[in-house]
Amino acid sequence: LALGSVIAAGIDALERGLALPPETVEDPLALSDQERRRRRVRQLPASLPEAIKELEGSDILHRAMGDMLFEAFLATRRGEADRFVEQEPDQVVRAHRWRY
C-alpha cells in the first residue's frame, strides 16, 4: 500500500506538472511561519488521528485504492486510533511489534 501510494502521488504530480519545492536544509521549526509558508514547508502529522484526517481528504489515494480498499484501510486505522488513544507509546509499540 505504501509503495502504491507513493507511485499514485508521483503520477498525479507528473500529470499536473508539479515540481518539488526548493530544498530546506535547516531546521524547519527554526523558520518563521511566514517563511515556512513561502517555502511550502508543512509539518507531517504527529499522531495517527492527524494522519487519518489527512488521508480522508486525499482524492488521489482514494482513486488509486478504490472505494472498498480505501474505506477498509481507513476503518482499520480508525479502529487502531480508538484502541490506543489512551495508551503510552511503548504500549502501542509492544502491541504492533510482531504484527507487521
Secondary structure as UniProt FT lines:
FT   HELIX           2..16
FT   HELIX           28..30
FT   HELIX           33..39
FT   HELIX           48..56
FT   HELIX           59..84
FT   TURN            85..86
FT   HELIX           89..96
FT   TURN            97..99
//
